[in-house]
Amino acid sequence: MDTAILRQEIQQLQPELFEIYQDLHQHPEPGFEEHRTSAFVARYLQQLGLQVQTGLAFTGVVATLDSGRPGRTLMLRADMDCLAIGDQSQLPYASRNEGYCHACGHDGHTAMLLGAAKILSRYRENFCGKIKFVFQPCEEGSLKDSVNQALRDAGYVGRPEEAGLGGAGFLIQQGVLDGVDACIGLHVDPQTPLGEVTLCEREACASTDMFIITLQGKGGHGSTPHKVIDPVPAMAQLIQAIHLLPTREVDAAETVVFHIGDVSTPGSLWSAVADKAVIKGGYRTYSEETRRRLGQRLPELSQEIGQAWHCQVDYDHITGYAPTLNDPQLSAQVAKSCASALGHAQVHYTRTPMLTAEDFSEYARLVPSALLWLGCATRPDYPALHNPRFHLEAQVLPVGVEIHVQNALDYLNQD
């Protein structure tokens, strides 16, 4: 196989890839509601002559490319859902779905994997085994009551401790990993220059868990604080204790990040003592043991401090995604393949892992997996992920295709 011709074919796809990307960017859809996106993806794959399954996990699409020769099965995954954020990009192809936009690059991931499917379908004589192209719904997770009720009605409740349900677990329950020997995923990264790849040997992403702590007191007039139960001092002390918790109960060599995203005293007035105070936040770590320990200590700490101020405490824990742990052997191979495609200078293999979270972790629990990050920044102040102005430039799309293609060919052709 002539790699120069292959690379040229991929580069020639750029206008088509960008057209796909712009269409998807204009029509973002939230988790488990990617109906238009799913139909678009399915049509494209069917036109390539692939075996296509639709309706998996409601809106997921899986296409299989069979070389006709015995070998391993590699799964390549892209996510399709958007975020509930209004588009502020002012681009000609800005979102037409008010209140939603592709601020995490999933439209680009989808376009890249469609391009890889097109190229690899032309080169099925050049590898053995099978490739599963998986277009996953709801990577961002869904906390919508209506959506989660529909999931339960369909027989999916996730792991027993899980509250915010993502698409990977549902796809797994429906058999997406059956026969799969390895899984590779790609995510764009606006912190890294366009065309550079970063990959960690083991920890790729952190876990994410959320909490809502309600401190119930007894409100009253601000002039008689001795006659009320004020939840605000308890809230203030608890916020400090939460931030101190990892410094005293977690090994200093481990990474733990807490954040308090919202504090409120619902219905309060400046002249009155509030009835209750609410703290909303979360924490991230790479260690499942640390994650478990913090999940035990937070409600204990909340109760202790709440009781010290005579407040009743309601602790609501929302379990998110587990840490994404790459398979070291597969990661090394992916790094080698990326270097072959892009050049050694473009691949950074020892980067500090991200503290973002990904439900790619669900696949990594069960089969050897590797998640890599593809730089997409064209300037130092490039909009971050989840920024309402985030978008991708056309030139990053064929780079993603080339990475997918090289990884697939190398993995399926190794001895």
C-alpha positions in Angstrom: 0.0 0.0 0.0 1.4 3.4 -1.0 1.1 5.6 2.1 1.6 8.8 0.0 -1.4 8.0 -2.1 -3.4 7.1 1.1 -2.5 10.4 2.7 -3.5 12.2 -0.5 -6.9 10.5 -0.6 -7.5 11.6 3.0 -6.5 15.2 2.3 -8.8 15.3 -0.7 -11.7 14.4 1.7 -11.3 17.7 3.6 -14.0 19.7 1.7 -16.5 16.8 2.2 -15.6 16.4 5.8 -16.0 20.1 6.5 -19.4 20.1 4.8 -20.4 17.2 7.1 -19.0 19.0 10.1 -20.9 22.3 9.3 -24.2 20.4 8.8 -23.8 18.6 12.2 -22.7 21.9 13.9 -25.9 23.6 12.7 -28.1 20.8 14.0 -26.9 19.9 17.5 -28.9 17.4 19.5 -28.6 16.4 23.2 -28.0 13.0 24.6 -30.3 10.1 23.5 -32.1 12.6 21.2 -29.6 12.6 18.3 -32.3 11.5 15.8 -31.3 13.7 12.9 -27.6 13.0 13.5 -28.2 9.3 13.7 -30.1 9.2 10.5 -27.4 11.2 8.7 -24.7 8.9 9.9 -26.6 5.7 9.0 -27.3 6.9 5.5 -23.6 7.8 4.9 -22.4 4.4 6.2 -25.0 2.5 4.2 -23.9 4.3 1.0 -20.4 2.8 1.7 -21.9 -0.7 1.7 -21.2 -1.4 5.4 -23.3 -3.5 7.7 -25.2 -0.9 9.6 -27.2 -1.3 12.9 -29.4 1.6 14.1 -31.5 2.2 17.1 -28.9 0.9 19.6 -29.2 2.8 22.9 -32.0 4.7 21.2 -29.9 6.7 18.7 -26.6 4.9 18.4 -25.3 3.6 15.1 -22.8 0.8 14.6 -21.3 -0.1 11.3 -19.1 -3.2 10.6 -16.4 -3.4 8.0 -15.4 -7.0 7.4 -12.3 -7.7 5.5 -13.4 -11.3 4.8 -10.3 -12.6 6.3 -9.9 -14.0 9.9 -8.4 -11.7 12.4 -9.1 -9.4 15.4 -12.0 -6.9 15.7 -11.1 -3.3 16.5 -13.7 -0.8 17.6 -13.4 2.9 16.7 -15.7 5.2 18.6 -17.1 8.7 18.1 -19.7 10.5 20.2 -22.6 12.5 18.6 -24.4 14.5 21.3 -24.1 18.2 22.0 -24.3 20.4 25.1 -27.2 22.5 26.5 -25.3 25.7 25.8 -26.3 28.5 23.5 -24.0 29.0 20.5 -22.1 32.3 20.6 -19.7 31.6 17.8 -21.4 33.9 15.2 -20.3 31.5 12.5 -22.2 31.2 9.2 -22.9 27.6 10.3 -23.8 28.4 14.0 -26.3 26.3 15.7 -29.9 26.6 14.6 -31.2 24.7 17.7 -31.6 27.5 20.3 -30.0 26.7 23.6 -27.8 23.9 22.3 -24.5 23.7 20.5 -21.5 21.4 19.8 -19.1 23.0 22.2 -17.2 19.8 22.9 -16.3 18.8 19.3 -18.5 15.7 19.0 -19.6 16.9 15.5 -16.0 16.8 14.5 -15.5 13.4 16.0 -18.4 12.1 14.0 -17.1 13.7 10.8 -13.7 12.2 11.3 -14.9 8.7 11.9 -17.2 8.9 8.9 -14.2 9.9 6.8 -12.2 7.0 8.3 -15.0 4.6 7.4 -14.9 5.8 3.8 -11.2 5.5 3.5 -10.9 2.1 5.2 -13.8 0.7 3.1 -11.6 1.3 0.0 -8.7 -0.5 1.7 -10.4 -3.6 3.1 -7.9 -5.7 1.1 -5.1 -4.2 3.2 -6.1 -5.6 6.6 -7.5 -8.7 8.3 -10.4 -9.0 10.7 -13.1 -6.5 11.3 -13.6 -2.8 12.2 -16.6 -1.6 14.2 -17.4 2.0 13.7 -19.4 3.1 16.8 -21.3 6.4 16.8 -22.3 6.7 20.4 -25.2 8.8 21.9 -25.0 10.8 25.1 -21.4 10.9 26.1 -22.1 14.0 28.1 -24.6 12.1 30.3 -28.3 12.7 30.8 -29.9 13.9 34.0 -33.2 14.6 32.4 -35.9 12.8 34.3 -37.9 12.1 31.1 -34.8 10.6 29.3 -33.8 8.5 32.3 -37.3 7.2 32.7 -37.2 6.1 29.0 -33.9 4.4 29.7 -35.4 2.5 32.6 -38.5 1.6 30.5 -36.1 0.2 27.9 -34.4 -2.0 30.6 -31.3 0.1 31.2 -30.5 1.4 34.7 -26.7 1.5 34.5 -24.6 0.2 37.3 -26.4 0.2 40.6 -24.6 3.2 42.0 -24.9 5.3 38.8 -27.4 8.2 38.5 -26.3 10.2 35.5 -26.6 7.8 32.6 -24.3 8.0 29.6 -24.5 6.2 26.3 -21.5 3.9 26.5 -23.0 1.7 29.3 -26.3 1.3 27.4 -24.5 0.3 24.2 -22.5 -2.2 26.1 -25.6 -3.7 27.6 -26.9 -4.0 24.0 -23.8 -5.9 22.9 -21.6 -3.4 21.3 -18.4 -5.0 22.7 -19.3 -8.5 21.7 -16.3 -9.9 19.8 -14.3 -6.7 20.2 -10.6 -7.2 21.0 -9.7 -3.5 21.5 -11.2 0.0 21.4 -9.7 3.3 20.3 -11.2 6.7 20.8 -10.2 10.3 19.9 -11.1 13.6 21.4 -10.2 17.0 20.2 -8.1 19.2 22.5 -8.1 23.1 22.2 -5.2 23.3 24.7 -2.9 21.7 22.2 -1.7 23.0 18.8 -3.5 21.7 15.8 -2.2 18.4 14.5 -0.4 17.4 17.7 -1.4 14.2 19.6 -1.2 13.7 23.4 -1.6 10.3 24.9 -1.1 8.9 28.4 0.1 5.4 29.1 -2.5 4.7 31.8 -4.6 7.5 33.2 -6.4 9.3 30.3 -9.3 11.0 32.2 -10.5 11.4 35.8 -13.6 10.3 37.4 -16.4 12.7 38.1 -18.9 12.7 40.9 -21.4 15.4 42.0 -23.1 16.2 45.2 -26.0 18.4 46.5 -26.0 19.2 50.2 -29.0 20.8 51.7 -28.7 22.3 55.2 -32.2 22.8 56.7 -32.4 25.3 59.5 -35.2 27.5 60.9 -35.6 30.9 59.4 -36.6 34.2 61.0 -36.0 37.9 61.3 -32.5 39.1 61.0 -32.8 41.0 64.3 -33.3 37.9 66.4 -30.6 35.4 65.3 -30.7 33.7 68.7 -34.3 32.5 67.9 -33.4 30.9 64.6 -31.3 28.1 63.3 -29.0 29.7 60.7 -27.8 27.3 58.0 -25.3 29.9 56.5 -22.5 29.4 59.1 -22.8 25.7 58.6 -22.6 26.2 54.9 -19.5 28.4 55.2 -17.7 25.9 57.5 -18.7 23.0 55.3 -17.3 24.6 52.1 -14.0 25.1 53.9 -13.9 21.6 55.2 -14.7 20.1 51.8 -11.7 21.9 50.3 -9.4 20.8 53.1 -10.6 17.2 53.0 -8.1 16.0 50.3 -5.2 17.7 52.0 -5.7 15.6 55.2 -7.3 12.4 54.0 -5.7 11.7 50.6 -2.1 10.9 49.8 -0.4 14.1 48.6 1.0 12.2 45.6 -2.6 11.6 44.3 -4.6 14.1 42.3 -7.9 15.2 43.7 -9.9 18.3 42.6 -13.0 19.6 44.4 -15.1 22.4 43.1 -18.1 24.2 44.5 -20.2 25.2 41.5 -23.2 26.8 43.3 -24.2 28.0 46.7 -27.7 29.4 47.5 -30.2 30.2 50.2 -33.4 29.7 48.3 -36.2 32.3 48.9 -34.1 34.3 51.3 -34.3 38.1 51.9 -31.5 40.4 53.0 -33.3 41.2 56.2 -34.1 37.6 57.2 -32.3 34.4 58.2 -32.8 31.7 55.5 -34.6 28.5 56.2 -32.0 26.5 54.2 -28.7 26.6 52.4 -27.7 24.5 49.4 -24.2 23.6 48.2 -23.7 22.0 44.8 -20.3 20.7 43.7 -18.2 17.8 42.6 -14.8 16.1 42.7 -12.5 14.3 40.4 -9.7 11.8 40.8 -7.8 9.0 38.9 -8.1 6.5 41.8 -11.1 4.4 42.3 -10.1 3.8 46.0 -9.8 7.5 46.6 -13.1 8.0 44.9 -14.8 5.5 47.1 -13.2 7.0 50.2 -14.3 10.5 49.4 -17.8 9.2 48.6 -18.0 7.9 52.2 -16.4 10.9 54.0 -18.4 13.7 52.3 -21.8 12.7 53.8 -20.1 12.0 57.2 -18.5 15.4 57.2 -21.8 17.1 56.1 -23.7 15.5 58.9 -21.1 16.3 61.5 -20.9 20.0 60.6 -24.7 20.3 60.1 -25.4 18.8 63.5 -22.9 21.1 65.1 -25.0 24.0 63.9 -28.3 22.2 64.7 -29.2 21.8 61.0 -30.8 18.8 59.4 -28.7 17.6 56.5 -29.8 16.0 53.2 -26.8 14.7 51.2 -27.6 13.7 47.5 -24.7 12.0 45.7 -24.8 11.8 41.9 -22.3 9.2 40.6 -20.7 10.1 37.3 -18.1 8.4 35.2 -15.2 6.2 36.4 -11.6 7.2 35.6 -10.6 6.3 32.0 -7.6 4.0 32.2 -5.8 3.3 29.0 -4.3 -0.1 28.4 -0.5 0.5 28.5 0.3 -1.9 25.7 -2.4 -0.6 23.4 -1.4 3.0 24.3 2.2 2.4 23.2 1.0 1.0 19.9 -1.4 3.9 19.3 1.4 6.3 20.0 3.6 4.5 17.5 0.9 4.6 14.9 0.2 8.3 15.4 3.9 9.0 15.0 3.9 7.0 11.8 1.0 9.1 10.5 2.0 12.6 11.8 5.7 12.4 12.6 7.4 11.7 16.0 7.6 15.4 16.9 3.8 15.6 16.8 3.1 12.9 19.4 3.5 13.5 23.1 3.3 10.2 25.0 4.0 11.2 28.6 1.6 14.1 29.1 -0.1 14.7 32.5 -3.6 13.3 32.1 -6.7 15.4 31.8 -9.0 16.0 34.7 -12.0 15.9 32.4 -14.2 12.9 32.5 -15.4 10.5 29.7 -17.8 7.6 29.5 -15.2 6.0 27.3 -14.2 4.6 30.7 -17.0 2.1 30.4 -15.4 0.4 27.4 -11.9 0.6 29.1 -13.3 -1.4 32.0 -14.0 -4.4 29.8 -11.6 -4.4 26.8 -8.1 -3.0 26.2 -8.7 0.6 25.2 -6.9 3.8 24.4 -8.2 7.4 24.4 -6.0 10.0 22.7 -6.3 13.8 22.4 -5.9 15.6 19.1 -4.9 19.2 19.2 -7.1 21.6 17.4 -5.9 25.0 18.5 -4.8 27.5 15.8 -4.0 30.3 18.2 -3.0 30.6 21.9 -6.5 32.0 23.0 -8.5 29.3 21.2 -11.9 28.7 22.9 -11.9 25.9 25.4 -14.1 22.9 25.4 -17.6 23.7 26.7 -17.1 27.3 25.6 -20.1 28.6 23.6 -17.7 29.9 21.0 -15.9 26.6 20.5 -15.6 25.2 17.0 -13.2 23.3 14.8 -11.2 24.5 11.8 -11.5 22.5 8.6 -7.8 21.4 8.5 -8.1 19.3 11.7 -10.6 16.9 10.2 -8.4 15.0 7.8 -5.8 14.7 10.6 -8.4 12.8 12.7 -9.2 10.6 9.8 -5.5 9.8 9.2 -5.1 8.9 12.9 -8.1 6.5 12.8 -7.0 4.9 9.6 -3.3 4.4 10.7 -4.4 3.0 14.0 -6.8 0.5 12.4 -4.3 -0.7 9.8 -1.5 -1.1 12.2 -3.6 -2.9 14.9 -5.2 -5.3 12.5 -2.0 -6.1 10.7 0.2 -6.8 13.6 1.5 -10.3 14.1 
